[in-house]
Amino acid sequence: MADHLEASVTLPSDPASVSAARAYVVGTLAEWGLPADTEVSDTIRLIISELATNAVQHTLGQSPTFTVDVALDRDEHLRIGVTDSHPRFPRRLPAAVQQDNGRGLVIIRWLTAECGGRLRIRPTREGGKTISIELPWTVPARPVTAAGQQEP
């Protein structure tokens, strides 16, 4: 595989774009060798769902689009970032706050750490922000069957 692979898509900040972002990332990773039916792929699917949902719900109409970037460096590190043009950074809610939402970054941070990765939030030059994850690239050597056993 190449030393560096990149893919990117810009989508409207609309709820329908969450599933499009998820499909784009999973499809791209499948092209790069990560089967869509693995635990890692399921985790990435959940992470991108949370990132895209945050970009749609929390930009308050100030970011008409968001961009999903996927990069693989030297078959070692996978980076996935979601960039929007809203200037406000996400805030952690106190544990005592009882709300139905606002826990997306906590979920993302936990899932990312569970996979041996990290979460980063950076400002963009244009005044928005990118929330990204970096994970070690782990592709199963052989496909896993429905029974959970690796094929020969």
C-alpha positions in Angstrom: 0.0 0.0 0.0 1.1 3.6 -0.5 2.9 5.6 2.2 0.0 8.0 2.5 -3.7 7.8 1.4 -6.2 10.5 1.7 -9.9 11.0 1.0 -12.3 13.8 1.7 -15.9 14.7 1.2 -17.9 17.8 2.0 -21.5 17.4 2.9 -24.4 19.8 3.8 -25.1 20.3 7.5 -28.2 18.3 7.3 -29.3 15.2 9.3 -29.3 13.1 6.2 -25.6 13.8 5.8 -24.8 11.7 8.9 -25.5 8.4 7.2 -23.7 9.7 4.0 -20.6 10.5 6.1 -20.7 7.1 7.8 -21.1 5.3 4.4 -18.3 7.3 2.9 -15.8 6.5 5.7 -16.7 2.8 5.9 -16.5 2.5 2.1 -13.1 4.3 1.9 -11.7 2.1 4.7 -13.0 -1.0 2.9 -11.1 0.1 -0.3 -8.0 0.5 1.9 -8.3 -3.0 3.3 -10.5 -2.8 6.4 -13.5 -5.1 6.0 -16.8 -3.4 6.9 -17.8 -6.4 9.1 -15.1 -6.0 11.8 -15.3 -4.7 15.3 -12.9 -1.9 14.4 -15.1 -0.9 11.5 -18.2 -0.9 13.8 -16.3 1.3 16.3 -15.3 3.7 13.5 -18.8 3.8 12.2 -20.1 4.9 15.7 -17.3 7.5 16.0 -18.0 9.1 12.6 -21.8 9.0 13.4 -21.1 11.0 16.6 -18.7 13.4 14.9 -21.0 14.1 12.0 -24.1 14.4 14.2 -22.2 17.0 16.3 -21.3 19.0 13.2 -24.9 19.0 12.1 -26.6 19.7 15.5 -24.2 22.0 17.3 -23.3 24.5 14.6 -26.6 26.3 14.9 -26.9 27.0 11.2 -23.5 28.8 11.2 -21.8 26.1 9.2 -23.7 25.2 6.0 -21.4 22.3 5.3 -18.9 20.0 7.1 -16.0 18.1 5.7 -14.9 14.6 6.5 -11.2 13.8 6.0 -9.7 10.4 6.2 -6.0 9.7 6.0 -3.8 6.6 6.4 -0.1 7.1 7.0 2.4 4.3 6.3 -0.2 1.6 7.1 0.2 2.6 10.8 -2.0 5.5 11.7 -5.6 6.2 10.6 -6.9 9.8 11.1 -10.5 10.8 10.6 -11.5 14.4 11.1 -14.7 16.4 10.8 -14.3 20.1 10.1 -17.1 22.7 10.4 -17.0 26.5 10.2 -18.6 27.2 13.5 -16.2 29.1 15.8 -17.5 27.6 19.1 -15.5 24.7 20.5 -17.4 21.8 22.2 -17.8 22.1 26.0 -17.9 19.3 28.5 -21.0 19.1 30.5 -20.8 18.5 34.2 -21.5 14.9 35.2 -24.6 16.1 37.2 -26.3 17.7 34.3 -29.3 15.6 33.2 -29.7 16.1 29.5 -30.6 13.8 26.6 -27.7 15.0 24.5 -24.2 16.5 25.0 -22.3 13.3 25.6 -21.1 12.7 22.0 -17.5 13.7 22.7 -17.4 11.6 25.8 -18.4 8.6 23.8 -15.9 9.5 21.0 -13.1 10.0 23.5 -13.8 6.7 25.3 -14.1 4.6 22.1 -10.9 6.2 20.7 -9.0 5.5 23.8 -10.3 1.9 23.9 -8.8 1.4 20.5 -5.4 2.9 21.6 -6.0 6.2 19.9 -6.5 9.8 20.8 -9.0 12.7 20.1 -7.9 16.2 19.1 -9.7 19.4 18.7 -8.0 22.2 16.6 -9.0 25.5 15.3 -9.0 26.1 11.5 -7.4 29.1 9.8 -10.9 30.1 8.7 -12.2 30.3 12.2 -13.9 26.9 12.5 -12.7 23.7 14.1 -11.6 20.2 13.3 -12.4 17.4 15.7 -10.3 14.4 14.8 -9.3 11.0 16.0 -6.1 9.1 15.4 -6.1 5.3 15.7 -3.5 2.6 15.1 -4.3 0.9 11.8 -5.2 -2.7 12.5 -6.5 -4.7 9.6 -7.3 -8.4 10.3 -4.9 -10.7 8.5 -7.8 -12.9 7.4 -11.5 -12.3 7.2 -13.6 -13.3 10.2 -16.6 -15.6 9.5 -20.1 -15.2 10.9 -19.2 -17.7 13.6 -16.4 -15.4 14.8 -13.5 -17.6 13.5 -10.9 -16.5 11.1 -11.0 -18.1 7.7 -7.9 -20.0 6.6 
